[in-house]
Amino acid sequence: MAVFFSPDYKKDVDECTLGTANCPQDRQCKNTYSNYMRLCPVGYKFAYVNGKLDCVDENECGNNRCDPNAYCVNVVGGFQCRCNDGFQGDGNKCVPIDTTTCLDKPCFQDVECSDVPISAERELPAEGVTSIKQYQCGPCPPTFVGDDENECGNNRCDPNAYCVNVVGGFQCRCNDGFQGDGNKCVPIDTTTCLDKPCFQDVECTDMPVSAERELPREGVTSIKQYQCGPCPPTFVGDGETCNPSTISVMIVVVDKGEGDLPLSEVSVKAQVERSDGQTVIIAEATTDLNGLATLQVPSGITLQLVATKDRFVHSIKSYFVQPEGGNVVPIPMKSFDEYAAFRYNKDTSKYFEFGNIDEDKSGFRLSLPEGALRARDRTLVEVNYKGVDVSSPDALAALPDLGKVEGEPGQRLIPLGAAELSLLDEQGRRVNLRRPASMTFLLKDYMYMYMEQLGVGETLAAYYFDEEQGKWIKDGTGTIRDSVDGPAWTYDTDHFTWWIVAVMYTPTKCLKVRTCYDAGCTRPAAQIPIIIYGENFFLYEEYTTGASGSICANVLSDRMSQVGVLQNCTGESQLVTASTARDAQCGDGSNGCEVVTFIIPEGVSGVCPNPGEPLNGVRSGNSFGLGDQVSFFCDPAYRVNGNSQRVCQQCGRWSGFQPFCTLANEGSDSSFGSGDSSI
């Protein structure tokens, strides 16, 4: 719109009537007071063309309201909507054109079909019409009623189904390889029991697919032709996939050198051996101030527990996780027996002797050559030594499981000398070797039963314990030489850990140990610690009876004359002589193992006595069964001295010491031993 003022604006003049308005014929003129307006026709708008204001056509398609299945055509003064190919309508509403024709035989059997051409006109379909058909069916045959149409043309069957036309309707039926009612079809899994789809040792049953058109239950994505039985004991799952069920294992770590005081800040790792022979860590924890740590592990498996703490000898022991619970594992640790500190000088060698050569059966010598260490000159180095008297069963308890040997299933090691060594700098960091160091074990007191087979000049194997693999690894052989102190075995090593000089044997006999509350063993006693040791040879093994009240151990061979079996709740023991034991192995089904039975007193059970409450304090926890914990708290203005938490262990014994409460402003008595450890 453009507004122009008349020269004579004091009175109104109708410029449009007088023809004085400057409006071409294609523009409209509108008179206003003292002026006039030029207007563009509908569908046009003002725009400057060649420097002059003019009316130009406006493209209304920019804001058209055509059907989504239509396109817009701009025309003079407006726009038109036109349906896309394959649609029929006025453009404002477009309906799809059904591609079915009489060639597709859409009508009922013997019903005449007539092709209906699509009109070229943009006709608006009748109300309710959702598609334009290109055919028309004649009337139904006599005795039939319906619209004579093959409804399969617009069926709503599952994509994996086909349509069957029936009188007055249609039916959906699943394709081969699918099961369902046709409206929903689920694929049939081709797997059968021949393909072994179930978990190892789980029973598999073939399930034939029903011929009925059954609708699978909600959530089923495939029809299986097999069914797996339940998972094995200690496993959970659907039988096809079974995972170990987890259970708590309570670790109780004490310092054997300090009267079984709780040992805190001990790192405990639980390792298991996989089927490929590799060892993996499955749980880790650190002990608290009460020496306690909890591990969540699969039940019914054998763990290797590794406990480590600076300045302490690594403790490594095997433990079978009882599926019925009550898993409490005491781990005693000791600091190194001896140590020697020196300033390292790469240009000098060092020589050390540990143990009492004249009296102690763990005499040991270490020789470090010049430039032996990966350390700077003048570094203060500490040599830590822990020797083991292998003739003492109690001392052998410090060694890792001697049945864990790389590549030697079923065989065991007999140690003739054992020691753990470590080199640490002032910050407690491990110092490694740059050049091999020489280790010497004095064997004079260990050799009495092997002198006929071994002597000076003979060789014996050297084994070290690899914590990551959880096994003893054969590293090489050392030579027995004569010395002023008797036969000595020497070996050069390039690292320090647990080392033993050992011979290997294969057990040919087995022991079954039973623990019962009655002579007929109708009431088995579970969770009883059992120790098997060599009475006149070097053997030590720890076990705990399970729910059946029994354990089995392969321990005897022809040259081993006597094995001691200790029931560690009351200290009762029995001896077994190899010559009378039958050849058998645990688990071979022969039931030929020598049987040792212990009758456990009624007072010895998996229940601990009531620990009571400390004076000026309270106890939390009223369950005193195996593995149960109780906590102790002092009244305001008092503090706990002793163990604030205790756990019920095997033989009905509480861990740690009974705490007591003292006034907070009194001097602290840090001695845990001042409490009562008997309950």
SULDAZI-V59758 format. One record per residue. N is the residue number from 1. D_CENTER is the distance of its C-alpha to the mean C-alpha in whole Angstrom. Layout:
# SULDAZI-V59758
[[N/D_CENTER] [N/D_CENTER]]
This chain:
# SULDAZI-V59758
[[1/78] [2/81] [3/84] [4/87] [5/90] [6/93] [7/96] [8/98] [9/95] [10/98] [11/98] [12/96] [13/97] [14/95] [15/94] [16/93] [17/96] [18/98] [19/96] [20/96] [21/92] [22/91] [23/88] [24/88] [25/88] [26/85] [27/84] [28/85] [29/87] [30/87] [31/89] [32/89] [33/91] [34/92] [35/90] [36/88] [37/85] [38/84] [39/81] [40/79] [41/79] [42/76] [43/73] [44/74] [45/74] [46/76] [47/75] [48/77] [49/78] [50/80] [51/80] [52/81] [53/80] [54/80] [55/78] [56/75] [57/73] [58/70] [59/67] [60/65] [61/62] [62/60] [63/60] [64/61] [65/59] [66/59] [67/57] [68/53] [69/55] [70/58] [71/59] [72/62] [73/65] [74/67] [75/71] [76/74] [77/74] [78/70] [79/67] [80/67] [81/63] [82/63] [83/60] [84/58] [85/59] [86/58] [87/58] [88/62] [89/63] [90/65] [91/62] [92/61] [93/60] [94/59] [95/58] [96/56] [97/58] [98/57] [99/57] [100/58] [101/62] [102/64] [103/63] [104/59] [105/61] [106/60] [107/62] [108/62] [109/64] [110/68] [111/68] [112/69] [113/67] [114/69] [115/68] [116/68] [117/68] [118/67] [119/69] [120/69] [121/70] [122/68] [123/68] [124/66] [125/64] [126/65] [127/63] [128/60] [129/60] [130/56] [131/57] [132/61] [133/61] [134/63] [135/65] [136/66] [137/66] [138/69] [139/70] [140/68] [141/70] [142/72] [143/70] [144/67] [145/66] [146/63] [147/63] [148/63] [149/60] [150/57] [151/55] [152/52] [153/53] [154/51] [155/48] [156/45] [157/43] [158/40] [159/39] [160/38] [161/42] [162/45] [163/48] [164/51] [165/54] [166/56] [167/59] [168/58] [169/55] [170/52] [171/49] [172/45] [173/44] [174/41] [175/41] [176/40] [177/36] [178/36] [179/36] [180/37] [181/40] [182/41] [183/41] [184/37] [185/36] [186/32] [187/32] [188/32] [189/29] [190/30] [191/28] [192/29] [193/28] [194/30] [195/27] [196/24] [197/22] [198/21] [199/18] [200/19] [201/22] [202/22] [203/25] [204/26] [205/29] [206/31] [207/32] [208/35] [209/36] [210/38] [211/42] [212/42] [213/41] [214/38] [215/36] [216/33] [217/31] [218/30] [219/26] [220/27] [221/26] [222/27] [223/29] [224/28] [225/30] [226/28] [227/26] [228/23] [229/24] [230/21] [231/18] [232/19] [233/19] [234/16] [235/14] [236/14] [237/14] [238/18] [239/18] [240/18] [241/14] [242/13] [243/10] [244/10] [245/11] [246/11] [247/14] [248/15] [249/17] [250/20] [251/21] [252/25] [253/26] [254/30] [255/32] [256/34] [257/37] [258/38] [259/38] [260/35] [261/34] [262/31] [263/29] [264/27] [265/25] [266/24] [267/20] [268/18] [269/15] [270/14] [271/13] [272/13] [273/15] [274/14] [275/16] [276/18] [277/19] [278/16] [279/15] [280/12] [281/11] [282/8] [283/10] [284/13] [285/16] [286/20] [287/22] [288/25] [289/29] [290/28] [291/26] [292/23] [293/20] [294/17] [295/14] [296/11] [297/10] [298/10] [299/14] [300/17] [301/15] [302/17] [303/16] [304/18] [305/18] [306/20] [307/22] [308/24] [309/26] [310/29] [311/32] [312/31] [313/30] [314/27] [315/26] [316/23] [317/23] [318/21] [319/20] [320/20] [321/18] [322/20] [323/19] [324/22] [325/21] [326/23] [327/21] [328/23] [329/23] [330/26] [331/26] [332/29] [333/30] [334/33] [335/34] [336/36] [337/39] [338/41] [339/41] [340/44] [341/44] [342/46] [343/47] [344/46] [345/49] [346/48] [347/51] [348/51] [349/49] [350/48] [351/48] [352/47] [353/47] [354/45] [355/45] [356/49] [357/50] [358/53] [359/51] [360/47] [361/46] [362/43] [363/45] [364/44] [365/45] [366/44] [367/45] [368/44] [369/47] [370/48] [371/46] [372/43] [373/40] [374/39] [375/40] [376/43] [377/46] [378/47] [379/43] [380/43] [381/41] [382/40] [383/39] [384/37] [385/38] [386/36] [387/38] [388/38] [389/41] [390/39] [391/42] [392/41] [393/38] [394/37] [395/37] [396/34] [397/32] [398/31] [399/30] [400/26] [401/26] [402/29] [403/28] [404/25] [405/27] [406/26] [407/27] [408/29] [409/27] [410/29] [411/31] [412/32] [413/33] [414/37] [415/37] [416/40] [417/40] [418/36] [419/36] [420/33] [421/35] [422/34] [423/36] [424/35] [425/37] [426/39] [427/36] [428/33] [429/32] [430/32] [431/35] [432/34] [433/37] [434/39] [435/41] [436/40] [437/41] [438/43] [439/42] [440/44] [441/43] [442/47] [443/47] [444/50] [445/49] [446/46] [447/48] [448/50] [449/48] [450/48] [451/51] [452/52] [453/49] [454/49] [455/51] [456/52] [457/51] [458/49] [459/45] [460/42] [461/38] [462/36] [463/33] [464/30] [465/27] [466/24] [467/21] [468/19] [469/19] [470/20] [471/23] [472/27] [473/28] [474/32] [475/34] [476/37] [477/40] [478/43] [479/46] [480/48] [481/51] [482/54] [483/54] [484/57] [485/54] [486/53] [487/51] [488/48] [489/45] [490/45] [491/42] [492/41] [493/37] [494/36] [495/33] [496/33] [497/30] [498/31] [499/33] [500/35] [501/38] [502/37] [503/38] [504/36] [505/37] [506/36] [507/36] [508/38] [509/38] [510/36] [511/36] [512/35] [513/35] [514/35] [515/36] [516/37] [517/39] [518/42] [519/44] [520/43] [521/40] [522/39] [523/37] [524/35] [525/34] [526/30] [527/28] [528/31] [529/30] [530/32] [531/33] [532/35] [533/37] [534/40] [535/43] [536/45] [537/42] [538/39] [539/36] [540/34] [541/31] [542/29] [543/27] [544/27] [545/28] [546/26] [547/27] [548/30] [549/31] [550/31] [551/30] [552/31] [553/31] [554/33] [555/35] [556/38] [557/40] [558/44] [559/45] [560/43] [561/46] [562/44] [563/41] [564/40] [565/38] [566/38] [567/36] [568/35] [569/36] [570/40] [571/40] [572/42] [573/42] [574/43] [575/44] [576/43] [577/46] [578/44] [579/48] [580/47] [581/44] [582/43] [583/41] [584/38] [585/34] [586/31] [587/30] [588/33] [589/34] [590/37] [591/37] [592/39] [593/38] [594/40] [595/39] [596/40] [597/40] [598/40] [599/41] [600/39] [601/42] [602/41] [603/41] [604/38] [605/35] [606/31] [607/33] [608/34] [609/37] [610/38] [611/38] [612/40] [613/40] [614/42] [615/45] [616/45] [617/41] [618/39] [619/36] [620/33] [621/31] [622/33] [623/31] [624/32] [625/29] [626/27] [627/24] [628/26] [629/27] [630/30] [631/31] [632/35] [633/36] [634/40] [635/43] [636/44] [637/45] [638/44] [639/41] [640/38] [641/39] [642/37] [643/33] [644/32] [645/30] [646/30] [647/27] [648/29] [649/28] [650/30] [651/33] [652/34] [653/34] [654/32] [655/31] [656/33] [657/36] [658/38] [659/38] [660/41] [661/43] [662/45] [663/47] [664/45] [665/48] [666/49] [667/48] [668/44] [669/44] [670/41] [671/41] [672/38] [673/40] [674/43] [675/41] [676/41] [677/38] [678/39] [679/38]]
